[in-house]
Amino acid sequence: MRDGGRIEAAIRVLTEIETARRPARLALKAWSDGARYAGSGDRAFVAGLVLDALRRRRSAAWRMESDSPRGAVLGVLALHWNWPPDRIAAAFAEAPHGPGVLSAAEAERLAEPRDLAGAPDAVAADLPDWLAPSFLRKFGDRVRTEAEALARRAPVDLRVNTLKSDLDRALKAAGPLGAHPVPGLPLALRIDPPAAAERTPSVESLPEFVKGWMEVQDAGSQVAAACAGDIAGAQVLDLCAGGGGKTLALAAAMGPTGQIYAYDSDARRLADTVRRGERAGIRNLQVRTPLRPDPLKDLEGRMDLVFIDAPCSGSGAWRRHPDTKWRLTPEALTRRQADQDAVLDAGVLYVRPGGRMIYVTCSVLAEENEDRVAAFLGRHPGFRVLPATGDPHWLPRLTAEGYLRLTPASSDTDGFFVAVLARADGRTQA
């Protein structure tokens, strides 16, 4: 495909996402399935342009003075892919597959884009208007800085599985893909984002990955799991296990001792946990499915640690899933808060006296983080907050309350919130 056809394909996919509110992954797959003539480079180009346009949708369109997929694409090509105006004009004019000749107004904007300094905060930060107050509340005068970091491309992070390998061996295996260590995380490797129109290296194709030496897991997620501390020999329940990323990290930290139980309200998601656990060589994992009666009844009051990776807006992962930013609604956020309250209350049932509960979201919104913990403590005064981590590298990210807050701008990870909640041991003080 020539550039014009690729750009036109990206505009069509963006239009489908916008008009049908279709997830970007599904819209791109539908285009790819129907474009048998497209090679791997074409697919990487189209996907990269679509995702970058979603990341920069409002700011790029505003600078081009065109609130449309075409305007956003023009802005991304000019301002973030650094294409000169003549290259953009030639690609758009390509017949018969290009998007069409630039108008005089478009050519003028390419030559002199509007200055973003004059844009409203929500536009400059690439946020829906209704979310701007939440960001202002949390970040104050850092709104634009934090939101801009959430609009960058994300790296691929790997967690070395100590049950089967170590950092040096894993680095040797993944080094040819550009992997390098991550400061502050002794078991993390990172592959930096590729150029705008290039494909991310396929880690899954490495023989060592297939053998279970490493897992794909964002560095922030690894830090969140590490907040469990020393759990060797412990009884641990991952109450919202999902695909099992943090389950596997917790199991590796436990080694062959103790027992970890993985549960999720959606039984279908646990299939990946089983498969990944087998590949990682975990022997002390029990998967509990909601398809059986009272699947967690025997765990009540017995757990040293209940780990809750709560359902959330996913705002901390907008670098990876930028379309979710635009599909999130106030009503959906309210439902998520109710889900978070419910799963926190459910977790209480399994924590033994003196045990802990760790609450994690991949959200940067206080409504899903500090507010939910404060509400929980009001309902359950027998719990108190412990500092989320004692690791000196991450200590500066602790809030005054002892919560851990990570963002792309502050820690070069996805956005995460971690609260460690300790249950009173039940003994009467003299």
GIJO-V506325 format. One record per backbone hydrogen bond with DSSP energy under -0.5 kcal/mol. NH is the residue of the N-H (numbers start at 1). CO is the residue of the C=O. If there is no record, write none. Layout:
BEGIN
nh->{NH	NH}
co->{CO	CO}
END
This chain:
BEGIN
nh->{6	7	8	9	10	11	12	13	14	15	16	17	18	19	20	21	22	27	28	29	30	31	32	33	34	35	35	38	43	44	45	46	47	48	49	50	51	52	53	54	55	56	57	60	61	62	63	64	65	66	68	72	73	74	75	76	77	78	79	80	81	83	87	88	89	90	91	92	93	94	94	98	100	107	108	109	110	111	112	114	118	119	124	125	126	127	131	132	132	133	135	136	137	138	139	140	142	143	146	147	148	149	150	151	151	152	156	157	158	159	160	160	161	162	164	165	170	171	172	173	174	175	177	178	179	180	182	182	183	185	188	189	190	191	192	198	203	205	206	210	211	212	213	215	217	217	222	223	224	225	226	227	227	228	229	231	234	236	236	237	238	238	239	239	240	241	241	244	248	249	250	251	252	253	254	255	257	259	260	261	262	263	264	267	269	270	270	271	272	273	274	275	276	277	278	279	280	281	281	282	286	288	288	289	290	292	295	297	299	300	301	302	303	303	304	305	306	307	307	308	308	309	310	310	316	317	317	318	320	321	324	325	326	326	327	328	333	334	335	336	337	338	339	340	341	342	343	344	345	346	347	348	349	349	350	351	351	352	354	355	356	357	358	359	359	360	360	361	368	369	369	371	373	374	375	376	377	378	379	380	383	384	386	388	394	395	396	397	398	399	402	404	405	405	406	411	412	412	413	415	416	417	418	419	420	421	421	422	422	423	424}
co->{2	3	4	5	6	7	8	9	10	11	12	13	14	15	16	17	16	23	24	25	26	27	28	29	30	31	32	35	39	40	41	42	43	44	45	46	47	48	49	50	51	52	54	56	57	58	59	60	62	61	66	68	69	70	71	72	73	74	75	76	76	77	84	84	85	86	87	88	89	90	91	94	92	103	104	105	106	107	108	63	115	116	120	121	123	122	128	128	129	129	131	132	133	134	135	136	139	140	142	143	144	145	146	147	148	149	191	155	189	215	158	187	213	160	161	161	166	167	168	169	170	171	174	175	174	190	185	188	181	182	185	158	180	156	190	195	201	202	203	206	207	209	208	159	157	215	218	219	220	221	222	223	224	225	226	229	231	234	259	305	236	261	237	307	307	238	263	241	244	245	246	247	248	249	250	251	254	234	284	236	286	238	288	265	266	266	267	268	269	269	270	271	272	273	274	275	276	277	278	277	260	262	286	287	264	289	292	294	296	297	349	299	299	350	235	235	356	237	305	306	358	307	308	360	362	314	362	315	317	317	321	322	322	323	323	324	329	330	331	332	333	334	335	336	337	338	339	340	341	342	343	344	345	346	347	347	348	303	424	352	304	421	306	357	419	308	358	417	365	365	366	366	369	370	371	372	373	374	375	376	380	422	420	402	391	391	392	394	395	403	399	418	397	403	416	407	407	408	407	316	406	361	404	359	386	357	419	384	420	355	382}
END
